[in-house]
Amino acid sequence: MDLYTYYRSTSSYRVRFALALKGVAVDAIAVNLIRDGGEHRKPGYLAINPQGRVPALKVEQGEVVIQSMAIIEYLEERFPHPALLPDDLLARARHREIAALIGCDIHPLHNVAVLNRLRGLGHDEGDVTAWIGHWITEGFVAVEALIGDEGFCFGEVGLADAYLLPQLYAARRFNVDLSGFPRICRVEALALQHPAFQTAHPDAQSDKPE
Ligand SMILES: N[C@@H](CCC(=O)N[C@@H](CS)C(=O)NCC(=O)O)C(=O)O
């Protein structure tokens, strides 16, 4: 399988983690979101993913699956063990809540295209930084209240962590103050010791610039 990915893309990081946890090897194809106006906006990549976003996974049949959640669900159903979701129905919903909160209500507000639109409307970098910090902080207040007191988000590593760690990477990149989020920081410290997160981390990607 081929994974179209960018090293510091949080959506790509989620999928890289799911692949690493499940021990599924893929060929990584780097799509640089910055260089030359963004390779994701060029016809060659739009032919693969008409939405012009990463990640995209080309599966063995040559079909392409886009959207990190759809890709992760495909992987979970195709390679069920180790599982990203627990057996208990309510516990599964708890993981999906965090995934949706981050994937739908935090990350889209600081995506490359959204930030460039703010700049295009005349906002300076101070405004952009404040905008990012506002949405990540607001979302993390809810995440902090929802996750548990021990281990990963809900004890064993799972889907919620696949979303939280990339979002934390973005928060640190944008210098968001995380001092008010001890549960989130506990999960981060634990996850950074986990081999699948180490494999998936932006710093471990071959397309990371020197
Ligand atoms: N909902 C999508 C989001 C994909 C997405 O927006 N990816 C970002 C990188 S994290 C991207 O390609 N951004 C390009 C842009 O905003 O122009 C998913 O979960 O896969």
The ligand as a Gaussian input file, in Angstrom:
#p B3LYP/6-31G(d) Opt

LIG

0 1
 N      -10.489000      15.691000       7.572000
 C       -9.288000      15.386000       6.864000
 C       -8.319000      16.525000       6.974000
 C       -7.173000      16.372000       6.006000
 C       -6.354000      17.631000       6.007000
 O       -6.916000      18.721000       6.060000
 N       -5.029000      17.489000       5.920000
 C       -4.174000      18.657000       5.945000
 C       -2.845000      18.349000       6.576000
 S       -3.054000      17.862000       8.259000
 C       -3.976000      19.168000       4.540000
 O       -3.788000      18.393000       3.633000
 N       -4.011000      20.490000       4.406000
 C       -3.794000      21.125000       3.157000
 C       -4.429000      22.472000       3.103000
 O       -5.056000      22.882000       4.076000
 O       -4.296000      23.094000       2.062000
 C       -8.654000      14.099000       7.389000
 O       -8.905000      13.767000       8.559000
 O       -7.947000      13.405000       6.635000

